[in-house]
Amino acid sequence: QAVSAEAAAAHEACCRASFRVARTVAQKRPESAPQHLHMLDDDTARETHHNLGQRRVVPVDELKKLERRHDTLQKEHDRLKLTIRRRVHDRLVQQNTMAANTKAFAETSMGTIAGWITAQTFFHVILELIASASVDQKWKNIIARSTYAVFASIVVPLIDWLLRPKTTKEQTHFIADQVRLIQRCLPLFYAWAWKDVVSAVLAVSEESFWPELVLTGIITIILVGVQMTPFYARAVRAVNQGGPDDTPAARMMVNLGNLGLAVGFAWNSVASWAPKEAMKHVQAPLFVFIIQCMYYFVITALIIF
């Protein structure tokens, strides 16, 4: 009898605990539990324990099923929350990237315009100063372009070096934005100056293919050779890291990497030799336009692929 009484008490306690768990699950997930579980209390559980043969409230299998469903829903909720966070994060990153690209494009465009106008202004001023020289006009152009290019090669790195401590990524006020805009324009002053030098030198060859090809190849080899030297690598590292090694001389060395515009212009002059020869044999503007479009699509495909 003592063993039976103890077993009955243990069974009653187990049933009461099961009812509490089932009631808690039903309160949290009412749609996944029987309707009568919301009205259970300890007295009902005790009464049900004495009348198990008449009423079966929460079977063990159903309770386990509810627990498994609860775990499944919790996992799905966590996965859905993680997915939403990732989508929101990706959308914000895309918006920030688009805004940054738009801003960089606008700054580069303004820098290109500023570099072009400044180069043309200095070119005409220097050309007026040497107008009385008894030299062919093509050589005057080379002298004027080269003078401005040397001037830009000295002044641009010096200004860039002087402005370096005044800008940080955390600064967003008006003056910092203007300084960053100036820094964005400075490499284009340098690049446009040397691009005009290459243009003036190529003009001496009178659009002859082989001299242009040889000159372009020499310029490319010199530029690639300079960028492969350890001096250039040390200068780039010093400018990127800052500190005492970031000197005007290092800035001048690093600016050699901005000669891509000059090299690109030289190779474009070589590549456009065939379309120019073809356009010499046509008179209709429509045919000229078609040749230019074909050249554009071919060069674009070569660059992309």
C-alpha positions in Angstrom: 0.0 0.0 0.0 2.9 2.4 0.8 4.5 1.8 -2.5 1.1 2.2 -4.3 0.5 5.5 -2.5 4.0 6.8 -3.3 3.6 5.8 -7.0 0.2 7.5 -7.1 1.7 10.7 -5.6 4.5 10.6 -8.1 2.1 10.0 -10.9 0.0 13.0 -9.8 3.0 15.3 -9.6 4.1 14.2 -13.1 0.6 14.9 -14.4 0.5 18.3 -12.8 3.9 19.2 -14.3 2.8 18.0 -17.7 -0.4 20.1 -17.5 1.6 23.2 -16.6 3.9 22.7 -19.5 1.0 22.1 -21.9 -0.8 25.2 -20.6 2.3 27.3 -21.0 2.8 26.1 -24.6 -0.9 26.7 -25.3 -0.7 30.2 -24.0 2.3 31.0 -26.2 1.1 29.1 -29.3 -2.7 29.0 -29.0 -3.2 28.1 -32.7 -1.2 24.9 -32.3 -2.9 23.6 -29.2 -6.3 22.2 -28.3 -8.8 24.8 -27.2 -9.5 23.4 -23.8 -5.9 23.7 -22.6 -6.4 27.4 -21.9 -8.8 26.7 -19.0 -6.6 24.2 -17.2 -5.5 24.8 -13.7 -4.0 22.7 -10.9 -7.4 21.7 -9.5 -8.5 20.6 -13.0 -5.3 18.7 -13.3 -5.8 17.0 -10.0 -9.4 16.1 -10.9 -8.3 14.8 -14.3 -5.7 12.6 -12.5 -8.6 11.0 -10.5 -10.7 10.6 -13.7 -8.2 9.5 -16.3 -10.6 6.9 -17.4 -13.3 9.4 -18.3 -11.2 12.4 -19.7 -7.9 12.5 -21.6 -6.7 16.1 -21.8 -3.1 16.2 -23.1 -1.5 12.9 -24.1 2.2 12.5 -23.9 2.6 12.2 -27.7 0.6 15.3 -28.3 2.7 17.2 -25.7 5.9 16.1 -27.4 4.4 17.0 -30.7 3.7 20.5 -29.4 7.2 20.8 -28.1 8.7 19.8 -31.4 6.4 22.2 -33.3 7.5 25.0 -30.9 11.2 24.2 -31.5 10.5 24.2 -35.3 8.7 27.5 -35.2 11.5 29.0 -33.1 14.1 27.9 -35.6 12.0 29.2 -38.5 11.6 32.5 -36.7 15.3 32.8 -36.2 16.0 31.9 -39.8 13.5 34.4 -41.1 14.8 37.2 -38.8 18.4 36.5 -40.1 17.2 36.6 -43.7 15.4 39.9 -43.1 18.5 41.4 -41.5 20.7 40.2 -44.4 18.3 41.7 -47.0 18.1 45.0 -45.2 21.9 45.1 -44.8 22.4 44.3 -48.5 20.0 47.0 -49.5 21.7 49.6 -47.3 25.1 48.5 -48.6 23.8 48.8 -52.2 22.4 52.3 -51.5 25.7 53.4 -49.9 27.7 52.0 -52.8 25.6 53.7 -55.4 25.8 57.0 -53.5 29.6 56.7 -53.2 30.0 55.8 -56.9 27.8 58.7 -57.9 29.8 61.1 -55.7 33.2 59.7 -57.0 32.0 60.0 -60.6 30.9 63.6 -60.0 34.1 64.5 -58.3 36.2 62.9 -61.1 34.1 64.6 -63.8 34.7 68.0 -62.1 38.3 67.2 -61.7 38.7 66.3 -65.4 37.0 69.6 -66.4 39.2 71.6 -64.0 42.3 69.8 -65.3 41.4 70.4 -68.9 40.6 74.1 -68.5 43.7 74.8 -66.4 45.9 73.0 -68.9 44.5 75.0 -71.8 44.9 78.3 -69.9 48.5 77.7 -69.1 49.2 76.4 -72.6 47.9 79.6 -74.2 49.7 81.9 -71.7 53.0 80.1 -72.3 52.3 80.0 -76.1 51.9 83.8 -76.0 55.2 84.2 -74.1 57.1 82.2 -76.7 55.2 83.5 -79.8 58.2 85.5 -81.0 60.5 82.5 -81.1 61.5 81.4 -84.6 60.3 77.8 -84.2 57.8 75.7 -86.0 54.3 75.8 -84.4 54.3 72.1 -83.5 57.5 72.5 -81.5 56.1 75.6 -79.8 53.2 73.4 -78.8 55.5 70.8 -77.4 57.5 73.4 -75.5 54.4 75.0 -74.0 52.8 71.6 -73.0 56.1 70.4 -71.5 56.6 73.5 -69.5 53.2 73.2 -67.9 53.6 69.5 -67.3 56.9 70.1 -65.5 55.2 72.8 -63.4 52.3 70.5 -62.6 54.7 67.7 -61.7 56.2 69.9 -59.0 53.3 71.9 -57.7 50.6 69.1 -57.7 52.5 66.7 -55.3 53.5 69.6 -53.1 49.9 70.8 -52.7 48.7 67.3 -52.1 51.3 66.8 -49.4 50.4 70.1 -47.7 46.7 69.1 -47.6 47.2 65.6 -46.3 46.9 66.3 -42.5 43.7 68.4 -43.0 41.4 65.6 -44.1 40.2 62.5 -42.4 37.4 60.1 -43.1 35.5 61.3 -40.0 35.4 64.9 -41.1 32.2 65.8 -43.0 32.0 69.6 -42.7 32.1 72.0 -45.7 35.8 72.7 -45.6 36.8 69.0 -45.4 34.6 68.3 -48.4 36.2 71.1 -50.4 39.7 69.9 -49.5 38.8 66.4 -50.6 37.4 67.8 -53.8 40.7 69.6 -54.4 42.6 66.4 -53.7 40.4 64.6 -56.1 41.2 67.2 -58.8 45.0 67.3 -58.3 45.9 63.9 -59.9 43.8 65.0 -63.0 45.8 68.2 -63.3 48.9 66.1 -63.5 47.4 63.5 -65.8 45.9 66.0 -68.2 49.2 68.0 -68.4 51.2 64.9 -69.5 48.3 63.8 -71.8 48.7 67.1 -73.7 52.4 66.5 -73.9 51.9 63.1 -75.5 49.2 64.6 -77.8 51.7 67.4 -78.9 54.5 64.9 -79.5 52.2 62.5 -81.5 51.1 65.5 -83.6 54.7 65.8 -84.9 54.4 62.4 -86.6 51.4 63.7 -88.6 49.2 60.7 -87.7 51.6 58.2 -89.1 51.0 54.7 -87.7 54.5 53.4 -87.1 55.9 56.5 -85.3 52.9 56.6 -83.1 53.1 52.9 -82.3 56.8 53.2 -81.5 56.4 56.3 -79.3 53.4 54.7 -77.5 55.3 51.5 -76.8 58.3 53.5 -75.4 56.1 55.5 -73.1 54.3 52.3 -71.9 57.6 50.5 -71.2 59.0 53.4 -69.3 55.9 53.8 -67.2 55.7 50.1 -66.4 59.4 49.9 -65.7 59.1 52.7 -63.2 56.2 51.2 -61.4 58.0 47.9 -61.0 61.0 49.5 -59.2 61.3 49.2 -55.4 61.5 52.9 -55.2 58.0 53.3 -56.5 56.7 50.5 -54.2 58.3 52.2 -51.1 56.8 55.6 -52.1 53.3 54.1 -52.5 53.7 52.4 -49.1 54.9 55.6 -47.5 52.0 57.6 -48.9 49.4 55.0 -47.8 50.7 54.6 -44.3 51.6 58.3 -43.7 54.2 59.3 -41.2 57.7 60.8 -41.7 58.3 58.8 -44.9 55.4 60.6 -46.6 57.4 63.3 -48.2 56.9 65.5 -51.3 59.4 63.4 -53.1 57.3 60.3 -52.4 54.2 62.1 -53.6 56.1 62.9 -56.9 57.0 59.3 -57.3 53.4 58.1 -56.7 52.0 60.6 -59.2 53.7 58.6 -61.9 50.8 56.1 -61.5 48.4 58.9 -62.7 49.9 58.8 -66.2 47.3 56.3 -67.3 45.4 59.0 -69.1 48.4 59.9 -71.2 49.2 56.3 -72.0 45.5 55.6 -72.8 45.4 58.6 -75.1 48.5 57.4 -76.9 47.1 53.9 -77.4 43.8 55.3 -78.5 45.7 57.3 -81.2 47.3 54.1 -82.4 44.1 52.1 -82.3 42.1 54.9 -84.1 44.5 55.0 -87.0 42.4 52.5 -89.0 39.0 54.3 -88.5 40.6 57.6 -89.4 42.0 56.1 -92.6 38.5 54.7 -93.4 36.8 58.0 -92.8 39.2 59.7 -95.3 37.5 57.8 -98.0 33.9 58.6 -97.1 32.0 61.9 -97.5 28.6 61.2 -96.0 28.3 62.2 -92.3 26.2 59.0 -91.7 29.1 56.8 -92.8 31.5 58.7 -90.6 29.1 58.2 -87.7 28.8 54.4 -88.4 32.6 54.0 -88.5 32.9 55.9 -85.2 30.2 53.7 -83.6 31.8 50.5 -84.8 35.2 51.6 -83.4 33.5 52.5 -80.1 31.8 49.1 -79.8 35.0 47.2 -80.7 37.2 49.1 -78.2 34.6 48.8 -75.5 34.3 45.0 -76.0 38.1 44.6 -75.9 38.3 46.6 -72.7 35.5 44.8 -71.0 36.3 41.2 -72.1 
